[in-house]
Amino acid sequence: MQPKHYFFLLLFLCLNSLHSQTLLIPERVFDGMAMHEDWVVAVNENRITYAGPMDGLKTAGSYTKQELKGMTLMPGIIEGHSHLLLHPYNETEWNDQVLKESPAERAIRGVVHAEKSLMSGVTSMRDLGSEGAGYTDVYLKKTIDDNIVPGPRTLMAGPAIVATGAYGPKGFHNGVTVPLGAVPVSGRDEAIKEVRTQLGNGANLIKIYADYRWGKDEPSQPTFLQEEIDAMVSAATTAGRYVVAHASTPEGMRRAILGGVETIEHGDAGTLEIFNLMKENGVALCPTLAAGDAIEQYKGWKKGTEPDPERVTKKKKSFQLALASGVDIVFGGDVGVFTHGENYRELELMVEYGMEPIKALQSATSVNARILHFDGLGSIKNGYLADIIALEGNPLEDISQMKNVRFVMKDGIVYKNE
C-alpha cells in the first residue's frame, strides 16, 4: 500500500469511528447458515445488535444508515489455510523464497498480503506455517493486533514441525547447511520439546507434516511414527492448543486422525474409508483445491481448453468422496501458492467440484468459525463481533460474485466502502 493510501485509510477510519451505531441495509443477508431477503443488520461499536426485518428493530431511527443496494451482506470470510509470508510460485519458486528472501523482506510482503486479504473480504485467517521464516508470522500477527498495519484476525502456526530428513529445500551435499521450511525433529522427546518451544514463542496452534516426499519427485510417504504424533498432540492439547496435519496419503492421514489432530490439510489421496474415519473422530478436511489447480497452471496446463491433468482429476474424485462421507469441510485454499486476495478461487472450485453453494458459504463462515476456534465470529447474529462484508449480486446464484466484495467491516470499523 502506498503512503498516501495509508493516510486516506487512517482518515477514513477516524471519520468512521464517529458513527458507533450503524444500520446496514442490503438486498439480502447470508447469516452464516441461510439466505434472508429484506433483512437489515445493526452494529453498535464492534458488536452486531440486531439482524432481521426492519420492522423488528424498534430503535432504527437512532442508527446511521448505510445502504448497500443490490448487495449480499454476510459474515467476513474466514480463510482456513494461508501463508502470508509466501507469494505465488510462478513469481518465485518456493526454494528461492526460503533461501533467498530474508525474513525482513518476507515480513514486508506479509504486510501487503494481509492488507490485500482484508480488502478482499477475508476478516479472519489461520496461517499454517512461516515456511522458513521462523516466527515472523507471529510478529506479523502482533502488528495487526496492535493496529500498526491493517489485516485479518489471525491464528499463526509458527515454523511447523517435520520429521528429520523429510522437508526441503533439498539437493545440497551433507556439508552444506541451508534454512529449512520447517523445524525437523526425531523421536518422542524432541517432538514434545519442539511443540513446547513453538507454543512458548507464540504459536497459536501446531502444524505437523504427517507425510511428505523423502526424495525429489518421489511419491509422498508417512513421516512420523504414531507415537511421535500422539506425543505432539498430547503436548499441544495439554497447553490448551491443537494440532493440524499436512497429510495426503491414506496412511499419513490415518496416523494423524488416530493421533488426535483437528484438521487434515490437503488429503489428496484420501479414500472413503479414511474420510469416514475422519468423520467418526471429528476431524475436518481442508482440501486446498485452489493450490493444486494453480500449480498445474504454472506447469503449463491451459485450464478450460485442455483436459484436466491427472492431479486435478484425482483431486476432484477425492473431494467428492469427502463430500459423500459427510466430513466437515474447511474452506482454505493454501493461498500464498496463488495470489493473496484471490481467496474466492477456492470457493469457485468447491462448487465446481460438486459442493452446494450454500454449503461452500457455510464452510467459509460459520463452519470455519466453529472448527478453527474463532469464537463469536462467522455468523450474523446478535452479540457476535461485527466482522461483516457485502458483495455484488447473489453468491448462491453465482459463486464467482465472491470476487466482487465492495464493503468490508472488521471489529466494527469500515475498511472498504465502494
C-alpha positions as CSV (number, residue, x, y, z in Angstrom):
1,M,0.0,0.0,0.0
2,Q,1.4,3.5,-1.0
3,P,1.9,6.1,1.9
4,K,-0.9,8.2,0.6
5,H,-3.2,5.2,0.7
6,Y,-2.3,4.7,4.4
7,F,-3.2,8.4,5.0
8,F,-6.6,8.1,3.4
9,L,-7.3,4.8,5.2
10,L,-6.4,6.3,8.6
11,L,-8.5,9.3,7.8
12,F,-11.4,7.1,6.8
13,L,-11.1,5.0,9.9
14,C,-11.1,8.2,12.1
15,L,-14.2,9.5,10.4
16,N,-15.9,6.1,10.6
17,S,-15.2,5.9,14.4
18,L,-17.5,8.9,14.9
19,H,-20.5,6.7,14.0
20,S,-20.7,4.0,16.6
21,Q,-24.2,2.9,15.7
22,T,-24.7,1.8,12.0
23,L,-27.7,0.2,10.3
24,L,-26.7,-1.8,7.2
25,I,-29.4,-2.1,4.6
26,P,-28.5,-4.7,1.9
27,E,-30.8,-6.5,-0.6
28,R,-30.2,-9.8,1.2
29,V,-28.3,-11.3,4.2
30,F,-26.5,-14.6,4.5
31,D,-26.2,-15.1,8.2
32,G,-23.7,-17.9,8.1
33,M,-26.3,-20.6,7.7
34,A,-29.1,-19.4,5.4
35,M,-30.0,-16.5,3.0
36,H,-32.6,-14.0,4.0
37,E,-34.4,-11.3,1.9
38,D,-35.3,-7.9,3.3
39,W,-33.1,-8.1,6.4
40,V,-31.1,-5.3,8.0
41,V,-28.2,-5.6,10.3
42,A,-27.5,-3.2,13.2
43,V,-24.0,-2.6,14.6
44,N,-23.1,-0.8,17.9
45,E,-19.4,-0.2,18.3
46,N,-17.9,-3.6,17.4
47,R,-20.9,-5.9,18.0
48,I,-23.9,-6.9,16.0
49,T,-27.0,-5.9,17.9
50,Y,-29.8,-6.9,15.5
51,A,-30.3,-9.0,12.4
52,G,-33.7,-9.3,10.9
53,P,-36.6,-7.4,9.2
54,M,-36.6,-3.6,9.5
55,D,-39.9,-3.6,11.4
56,G,-38.4,-5.7,14.1
57,L,-35.8,-3.0,15.1
58,K,-37.7,-0.5,17.2
59,T,-34.7,1.9,17.6
60,A,-33.9,2.0,13.8
61,G,-34.1,5.8,13.9
62,S,-31.1,6.1,16.2
63,Y,-28.7,4.4,13.8
64,T,-26.7,5.9,10.9
65,K,-28.0,4.1,7.8
66,Q,-25.7,2.6,5.2
67,E,-27.5,1.5,2.0
68,L,-26.0,-1.5,0.2
69,K,-28.2,-1.6,-2.8
70,G,-28.2,-4.9,-4.8
71,M,-25.7,-6.4,-2.4
72,T,-25.5,-9.5,-0.3
73,L,-24.3,-8.9,3.3
74,M,-22.6,-11.8,5.1
75,P,-20.1,-12.6,7.8
76,G,-16.5,-11.9,6.9
77,I,-14.7,-14.7,5.2
78,I,-12.6,-17.0,7.4
79,E,-9.6,-18.4,5.4
80,G,-8.6,-21.7,6.8
81,H,-5.2,-22.3,5.1
82,S,-3.0,-19.4,4.2
83,H,0.7,-18.5,4.1
84,L,1.0,-14.7,4.4
85,L,4.8,-14.9,4.0
86,L,4.7,-16.7,0.7
87,H,3.8,-15.4,-2.8
88,P,2.9,-17.2,-6.0
89,Y,5.3,-19.9,-7.1
90,N,5.2,-18.7,-10.7
91,E,6.8,-15.4,-9.4
92,T,9.5,-17.1,-7.3
93,E,9.9,-20.8,-6.6
94,W,9.4,-22.0,-3.1
95,N,13.0,-22.9,-2.7
96,D,14.2,-19.5,-3.6
97,Q,11.7,-17.8,-1.3
98,V,13.1,-19.9,1.6
99,L,16.7,-19.5,0.6
100,K,17.0,-16.0,-0.9
101,E,14.3,-13.8,0.6
102,S,15.2,-12.6,4.1
103,P,12.7,-12.7,7.0
104,A,12.6,-8.9,6.8
105,E,11.6,-8.9,3.1
106,R,9.1,-11.6,3.7
107,A,7.6,-9.7,6.6
108,I,7.1,-6.7,4.3
109,R,5.5,-8.9,1.8
110,G,3.3,-10.3,4.5
111,V,2.1,-6.8,5.4
112,V,1.0,-6.3,1.8
113,H,-0.6,-9.7,1.7
114,A,-2.5,-9.1,4.9
115,E,-4.0,-5.8,3.6
116,K,-5.0,-7.4,0.3
117,S,-6.7,-10.3,2.1
118,L,-8.7,-7.9,4.3
119,M,-9.8,-5.8,1.4
120,S,-11.0,-8.9,-0.5
121,G,-13.3,-9.7,2.4
122,V,-11.1,-12.1,4.5
123,T,-11.5,-10.8,8.0
124,S,-10.0,-13.8,9.8
125,M,-7.5,-16.4,8.8
126,R,-5.5,-19.4,10.0
127,D,-1.9,-19.2,8.7
128,L,-0.2,-22.6,8.6
129,G,3.5,-22.0,8.7
130,S,6.1,-19.4,8.1
131,E,8.0,-21.7,5.7
132,G,11.5,-21.0,6.8
133,A,11.0,-17.5,8.3
134,G,11.0,-18.6,11.9
135,Y,8.4,-16.7,14.0
136,T,8.0,-13.8,11.5
137,D,4.3,-14.8,11.2
138,V,3.8,-14.4,14.9
139,Y,5.4,-10.9,14.8
140,L,3.2,-10.0,11.8
141,K,0.1,-11.1,13.9
142,K,1.2,-8.7,16.6
143,T,1.5,-5.7,14.3
144,I,-2.0,-6.5,13.0
145,D,-3.5,-7.0,16.5
146,D,-1.8,-3.7,17.7
147,N,-3.4,-1.8,14.7
148,I,0.0,-0.9,13.3
149,V,-0.9,-2.4,9.9
150,P,-4.4,-3.5,8.5
151,G,-5.1,-7.2,8.2
152,P,-7.4,-10.0,9.2
153,R,-7.6,-11.5,12.7
154,T,-5.1,-14.4,12.6
155,L,-4.1,-17.6,14.2
156,M,-0.5,-18.4,13.5
157,A,1.2,-21.8,13.4
158,G,4.8,-20.6,13.6
159,P,7.5,-22.6,11.9
160,A,5.7,-26.0,11.7
161,I,7.2,-29.4,12.5
162,V,8.6,-32.0,10.2
163,A,10.4,-35.4,10.5
164,T,14.1,-35.2,10.2
165,G,15.2,-35.5,6.6
166,A,11.8,-35.2,5.1
167,Y,11.4,-31.5,4.2
168,G,13.2,-29.0,1.9
169,P,14.9,-27.2,0.4
170,K,17.0,-30.2,-0.7
171,G,19.7,-31.1,-3.2
172,F,22.8,-29.9,-1.3
173,H,25.6,-32.2,-0.2
174,N,25.8,-33.0,3.5
175,G,28.5,-30.4,4.2
176,V,26.1,-27.6,3.4
177,T,23.6,-26.3,5.9
178,V,20.6,-24.5,4.5
179,P,17.5,-23.0,6.1
180,L,14.6,-25.4,6.1
181,G,10.9,-24.7,5.6
182,A,10.0,-26.2,9.0
183,V,11.7,-27.5,12.1
184,P,12.9,-31.1,11.9
185,V,12.6,-33.5,14.9
186,S,13.1,-37.2,15.6
187,G,11.7,-39.2,18.5
188,R,9.1,-38.5,21.1
189,D,11.3,-36.3,23.3
190,E,12.4,-34.0,20.5
191,A,8.9,-33.7,19.2
192,I,7.5,-32.8,22.6
193,K,10.2,-30.2,23.2
194,E,9.6,-28.5,19.8
195,V,5.9,-28.3,20.4
196,R,6.5,-26.6,23.7
197,T,9.1,-24.3,22.2
198,Q,6.8,-23.2,19.5
199,L,3.9,-22.6,21.9
200,G,6.2,-20.6,24.1
201,N,7.3,-18.4,21.2
202,G,3.7,-17.5,20.5
203,A,2.3,-20.1,18.0
204,N,-1.5,-20.4,18.4
205,L,-1.5,-24.0,17.1
206,I,0.9,-26.6,15.9
207,K,1.2,-27.8,12.3
208,I,2.9,-31.1,11.6
209,Y,3.8,-32.9,8.3
210,A,2.3,-36.5,8.7
211,D,3.7,-37.4,5.2
212,Y,6.0,-35.9,2.6
213,R,8.3,-36.7,-0.2
214,W,11.6,-38.2,1.1
215,G,13.3,-37.8,-2.3
216,K,12.9,-35.5,-5.3
217,D,9.9,-36.4,-7.5
218,E,9.1,-39.4,-5.2
219,P,5.5,-40.0,-4.1
220,S,4.7,-38.9,-0.5
221,Q,5.2,-41.4,2.3
222,P,4.4,-41.3,6.0
223,T,7.0,-39.5,8.1
224,F,6.2,-39.5,11.8
225,L,5.7,-42.7,13.8
226,Q,2.3,-43.0,15.6
227,E,4.0,-42.4,19.0
228,E,5.5,-39.2,17.8
229,I,2.2,-37.8,16.5
230,D,0.5,-38.9,19.7
231,A,3.2,-37.1,21.8
232,M,2.9,-33.9,19.9
233,V,-0.9,-33.8,20.1
234,S,-0.7,-34.6,23.8
235,A,1.8,-31.8,24.4
236,A,-0.3,-29.3,22.5
237,T,-3.7,-30.2,24.0
238,T,-2.2,-30.1,27.5
239,A,-1.4,-26.5,26.8
240,G,-4.9,-25.7,25.5
241,R,-3.8,-25.7,21.9
242,Y,-4.4,-28.1,19.0
243,V,-2.6,-29.7,16.1
244,V,-3.3,-29.8,12.4
245,A,-1.6,-32.2,9.9
246,H,-0.4,-31.8,6.3
247,A,-1.3,-35.3,5.0
248,S,-2.1,-36.6,1.6
249,T,-1.6,-40.3,1.8
250,P,-4.1,-42.7,3.4
251,E,-1.6,-43.9,5.9
252,G,-0.3,-40.5,6.8
253,M,-3.9,-39.3,7.2
254,R,-4.8,-42.4,9.3
255,R,-1.9,-41.8,11.8
256,A,-2.8,-38.2,12.1
257,I,-6.5,-38.9,12.7
258,L,-5.8,-41.6,15.3
259,G,-3.2,-39.2,16.9
260,G,-5.9,-36.6,17.6
261,V,-5.3,-33.8,15.1
262,E,-8.2,-31.5,14.5
263,T,-7.9,-31.0,10.7
264,I,-6.2,-32.7,7.8
265,E,-4.7,-30.4,5.2
266,H,-4.9,-31.4,1.6
267,G,-6.0,-35.1,1.8
268,D,-5.3,-35.6,-1.9
269,A,-5.3,-39.4,-1.9
270,G,-8.0,-39.8,0.8
271,T,-10.3,-42.8,0.4
272,L,-13.9,-43.1,1.5
273,E,-12.7,-45.3,4.4
274,I,-10.3,-42.6,5.6
275,F,-12.9,-39.8,5.2
276,N,-15.4,-41.9,7.2
277,L,-12.7,-42.4,9.9
278,M,-12.2,-38.6,10.0
279,K,-16.0,-38.1,10.4
280,E,-16.1,-40.7,13.2
281,N,-13.3,-38.9,15.0
282,G,-14.5,-35.4,14.5
283,V,-11.6,-34.5,12.2
284,A,-12.3,-31.9,9.4
285,L,-10.8,-31.8,5.9
286,C,-9.2,-28.7,4.4
287,P,-8.9,-29.8,0.8
288,T,-6.9,-26.8,-0.6
289,L,-8.3,-27.2,-4.1
290,A,-7.0,-23.9,-5.5
291,A,-3.4,-24.7,-4.7
292,G,-3.3,-27.8,-6.9
293,D,-5.2,-26.0,-9.6
294,A,-2.7,-23.1,-9.6
295,I,0.3,-25.4,-9.6
296,E,-0.9,-27.3,-12.7
297,Q,-1.4,-24.0,-14.5
298,Y,2.1,-22.9,-13.5
299,K,3.3,-26.1,-15.2
300,G,1.6,-25.1,-18.4
301,W,-2.0,-26.5,-18.2
302,K,-4.4,-24.3,-20.1
303,K,-7.4,-24.6,-18.0
304,G,-10.7,-24.5,-19.9
305,T,-9.1,-25.5,-23.2
306,E,-7.2,-28.6,-22.3
307,P,-8.3,-31.8,-20.4
308,D,-7.8,-31.9,-16.7
309,P,-4.4,-33.1,-15.7
310,E,-4.2,-36.3,-13.6
311,R,-3.6,-34.3,-10.4
312,V,-6.8,-32.3,-10.8
313,T,-8.8,-35.4,-11.9
314,K,-7.8,-37.3,-8.7
315,K,-8.4,-34.2,-6.6
316,K,-12.0,-33.9,-7.9
317,K,-12.6,-37.6,-7.1
318,S,-11.2,-37.4,-3.5
319,F,-13.2,-34.2,-2.8
320,Q,-16.4,-35.9,-4.0
321,L,-15.6,-38.9,-1.7
322,A,-15.1,-36.5,1.2
323,L,-18.5,-34.8,0.4
324,A,-20.2,-38.2,0.3
325,S,-18.7,-39.1,3.7
326,G,-20.2,-36.0,5.3
327,V,-16.9,-35.0,6.9
328,D,-16.7,-31.3,7.8
329,I,-15.1,-29.3,5.0
330,V,-12.8,-26.3,6.0
331,F,-12.6,-23.5,3.4
332,G,-8.9,-23.0,2.8
333,G,-7.0,-22.6,-0.4
334,D,-3.4,-22.7,0.6
335,V,-3.3,-19.1,-0.6
336,G,0.3,-17.9,-1.0
337,V,0.8,-20.6,-3.5
338,F,-1.5,-18.3,-5.5
339,T,-2.3,-14.6,-5.2
340,H,-3.3,-13.2,-1.8
341,G,-6.7,-11.6,-2.1
342,E,-7.9,-14.2,-4.6
343,N,-9.2,-16.5,-1.9
344,Y,-12.5,-16.7,-3.7
345,R,-10.8,-19.2,-6.1
346,E,-11.2,-21.9,-3.5
347,L,-15.0,-21.3,-3.3
348,E,-15.3,-21.4,-7.0
349,L,-13.6,-24.8,-7.1
350,M,-15.5,-26.2,-4.2
351,V,-18.7,-25.5,-6.1
352,E,-17.2,-26.7,-9.5
353,Y,-16.1,-30.0,-7.9
354,G,-19.6,-30.7,-6.5
355,M,-20.3,-28.8,-3.3
356,E,-23.6,-26.9,-3.0
357,P,-23.1,-23.1,-3.0
358,I,-24.8,-22.7,0.4
359,K,-22.5,-25.4,1.9
360,A,-19.5,-23.6,0.5
361,L,-20.6,-20.3,2.0
362,Q,-21.2,-22.0,5.4
363,S,-17.7,-23.6,5.2
364,A,-16.1,-20.1,4.7
365,T,-18.1,-18.6,7.6
366,S,-19.9,-20.5,10.4
367,V,-18.3,-23.9,9.9
368,N,-14.7,-22.4,9.9
369,A,-15.5,-20.3,12.9
370,R,-16.6,-23.4,14.8
371,I,-13.7,-25.7,13.7
372,L,-10.9,-23.2,13.8
373,H,-11.8,-21.7,17.2
374,F,-12.8,-18.2,16.0
375,D,-15.3,-17.7,18.8
376,G,-18.0,-15.0,18.3
377,L,-17.4,-14.9,14.5
378,G,-18.7,-16.5,11.3
379,S,-22.4,-15.6,11.8
380,I,-24.6,-12.6,11.6
381,K,-26.4,-12.7,14.9
382,N,-27.0,-10.6,18.0
383,G,-23.9,-10.3,20.2
384,Y,-21.4,-11.5,17.6
385,L,-18.4,-9.5,16.6
386,A,-19.0,-7.1,13.7
387,D,-16.9,-8.7,11.0
388,I,-19.1,-8.1,8.0
389,I,-18.7,-7.9,4.3
390,A,-21.0,-7.1,1.3
391,L,-20.6,-8.1,-2.3
392,E,-22.4,-7.6,-5.6
393,G,-25.3,-9.9,-6.5
394,N,-26.2,-13.2,-5.0
395,P,-23.4,-15.8,-4.5
396,L,-25.9,-18.6,-4.3
397,E,-26.7,-18.0,-7.9
398,D,-23.1,-17.3,-9.0
399,I,-20.4,-18.1,-6.5
400,S,-17.9,-16.0,-8.6
401,Q,-19.6,-13.0,-7.1
402,M,-17.3,-13.6,-4.1
403,K,-14.6,-11.8,-6.0
404,N,-16.7,-8.6,-6.1
405,V,-16.5,-7.5,-2.4
406,R,-17.5,-3.9,-2.1
407,F,-17.8,-3.4,1.7
408,V,-15.5,-4.7,4.5
409,M,-16.1,-4.1,8.2
410,K,-13.8,-5.7,10.8
411,D,-14.4,-5.3,14.5
412,G,-17.0,-2.6,13.7
413,I,-14.6,-0.5,11.7
414,V,-15.2,0.0,8.0
415,Y,-12.1,-0.6,5.9
416,K,-13.7,-0.6,2.4
417,N,-16.8,1.1,1.2
418,E,-17.2,1.3,-2.6
